[in-house]
Structures are given as structure tokens and as C-alpha cells.
Amino acid sequence: MKINKQGFDKNGLLTLFENKSDDLDVKFGTVTIQPGDRVPKEGLSTHKETEYSFIIKGELEGESGGEPYKVSTSDATLFPAGEEHWAINASNRPCQIVWMLVKGN
């Protein structure tokens, strides 16, 4: 077993584990989105992996697949691979998230 401590790099995003095999590519980590911050700063985010996230603390609002959403503490999200999305922390508290990117090969 391998244990990593929660933390954040200089950009606020920390990959805790990565696991690649012939059939699966998984990345797992944490991020804090500060009040007023938008992710990405401009435009839309999209990636080849399916994104799963769990909101540890705080709240976000944004758009995914052209539909608005709001999430808060203890909510979980799933963004399908290739779906365009963005989020903003419109609150006055940091939003802490645990995320996982999963890609089947």
C-alpha cells in the first residue's frame, strides 16, 4: 500500500496517484479553487478522460455540456470524456475538491 498526504502544489492542483496499465489510465488528486477564481480562467475545459470529483468543502457553479450546475459540500460530479465544462467559485470561501481522471484504453 502507498499513502500520500493531501496537499496542493503552487498551482493549487496536486496529483496524488497515477496508475497506467494496458487497459486503464487513472489520475487522482486534490485542488482548491479560491473565491472568485474560474477554471479555466477563460473558455472551456475538455479532456480525454472522464472526470469524477467530490466537493470536500465549499461550492462552485458553472456549465457542463451547455447546462448550468451548482454544487456544494458533499456533492459529487461526473464530467464525461470530451464534454466541455467550466466552473467558478462565486462564494467567499475556498472550495476544496478531490478529483479523479479515468481513461479506458
C-alpha positions in Angstrom: 0.0 0.0 0.0 1.1 3.6 -0.7 -0.1 6.6 1.3 0.2 10.2 0.2 -0.8 13.2 2.2 -3.3 15.7 0.9 -1.8 18.9 -0.2 -1.5 21.4 -3.1 1.2 22.4 -5.5 1.9 26.0 -6.5 -1.0 26.0 -8.9 -3.4 24.6 -6.4 -3.6 21.2 -8.1 -1.9 18.1 -6.7 -1.8 14.7 -8.3 -1.6 12.2 -5.5 -1.5 8.9 -7.5 -1.2 7.9 -11.2 -1.8 4.3 -12.4 -1.4 3.3 -16.0 -1.9 -0.2 -17.4 -2.7 -1.6 -20.9 -6.4 -1.2 -20.1 -6.7 1.9 -17.8 -5.2 5.3 -17.1 -6.1 6.8 -13.7 -5.0 10.1 -12.1 -6.2 11.1 -8.6 -5.6 14.3 -6.7 -6.8 17.5 -5.0 -7.4 21.1 -5.9 -8.5 24.2 -4.1 -10.4 26.9 -6.1 -10.2 30.2 -4.3 -13.1 32.7 -4.1 -13.6 34.5 -7.4 -11.4 32.0 -9.4 -12.7 30.5 -12.6 -11.4 27.2 -14.0 -10.3 27.5 -16.7 -9.6 31.2 -16.5 -11.1 31.7 -19.9 -13.0 29.5 -22.3 -13.9 25.8 -21.7 -12.1 22.8 -20.3 -12.2 19.4 -22.0 -10.1 16.3 -21.7 -9.9 12.7 -23.0 -10.6 11.2 -19.5 -13.9 11.0 -17.6 -13.6 13.3 -14.6 -15.0 12.4 -11.2 -14.9 15.0 -8.4 -16.1 15.1 -4.8 -16.6 18.5 -3.1 -14.9 18.4 0.3 -15.7 21.9 1.3 -17.2 25.0 -0.4 -19.3 25.5 -3.6 -19.0 26.0 -7.3 -21.2 26.9 -10.2 -20.6 26.6 -13.8 -21.7 24.9 -17.1 -21.2 21.4 -18.4 -22.4 20.2 -21.8 -24.2 23.5 -22.2 -26.2 23.1 -19.0 -25.7 25.2 -15.8 -24.9 23.5 -12.5 -24.3 24.3 -8.8 -22.5 22.0 -6.4 -21.6 22.3 -2.7 -20.0 20.3 0.2 -20.5 16.5 -0.1 -21.7 16.7 -3.8 -20.1 14.5 -6.4 -19.8 15.3 -10.1 -19.1 13.3 -13.3 -18.0 15.0 -16.5 -17.9 12.6 -19.4 -14.8 12.4 -21.5 -14.9 15.2 -24.2 -17.6 17.2 -22.5 -16.8 20.9 -22.4 -17.2 22.5 -18.9 -16.1 25.4 -16.7 -16.6 26.4 -13.1 -16.3 29.5 -10.9 -16.1 29.8 -7.1 -18.7 32.6 -6.7 -18.7 32.2 -2.9 -16.4 33.9 -0.3 -14.8 30.6 0.9 -12.3 28.3 -0.8 -13.6 25.2 -2.5 -11.6 22.0 -1.9 -12.1 19.1 -4.3 -10.8 15.6 -4.6 -10.8 14.6 -8.3 -10.0 11.6 -10.4 -9.5 11.3 -14.2 -10.1 7.9 -15.7 -9.4 6.8 -19.3 -10.0 3.3 -20.6 -7.6 2.2 -23.3 
